């Protein structure tokens, strides 16, 4: 297979084997996928073409963040949850205290329906990230929400000692890191995405806003 050849479509069974999920968890993820397919017919939750490879493009892209979630996590805030990636996937896969933040009321309604269908206890906040009451979170996630120079100020109020921000980023990550460095100091590790070798997962465990910059 050369670089221009797309990988084969991932099936639910392939996903389960790759990520070691139980039959029960896979059934819950499938219930979520079925709910998404139904709502997708009425509103644009994800790119239409990505539904053809849902288990790779969205499920795996979300599940790969699980290894970076702190052990004993009791609160994970997912900003700009949209169709529930990655927050709802992480909740179904066992992360406790997941809160899905989505300002679009229709998408928030979908998230409640999907959480119910999949048996997730994730809480849905139908508000903007800036309007969520500030408080410590063990982890904060955000997927395709905003570039880092806008995203980091949203994430910062929820981070304190021992917590992390887990942020999937695409091929523009270098430019985003340079832009955010004009106002913020970040301490992070960078991991190659499992779904796209051009993409990265940034795990930020400390940040500092320098008002002089």
Number of C-alpha atoms within 10 A of each C-alpha: 6 6 6 6 7 8 12 8 13 16 12 18 12 13 17 17 10 10 13 11 15 12 11 10 18 19 14 21 26 16 18 25 21 15 19 21 15 11 17 17 10 8 12 11 17 16 9 10 8 12 16 12 15 19 24 24 17 20 23 22 21 23 23 17 22 18 8 14 20 15 10 9 15 13 17 28 25 29 30 26 27 25 22 31 24 28 30 31 27 24 25 23 19 13 21 17 17 27 22 31 26 24 17 14 12 13 21 22 14 21 28 18 16 25 24 15 17 23 16 22 16 24 17 21 21 20 17 14 20 12 11 14 9 12 9 18 24 22 27 27 25 25 21 15 16 13 16 20 17 13 17 20 15 17 25 18 15 21 21 16 10 12 21 27 29 25 23 25 24 16 12 12 18 10 12 16 16 13 15 19 16 13 15 19 14 17 12 16 12 15 13 14 19 18 17 13 11 13 18 21 23 22 23 20 18 17 19 12 16 11 7 6 8
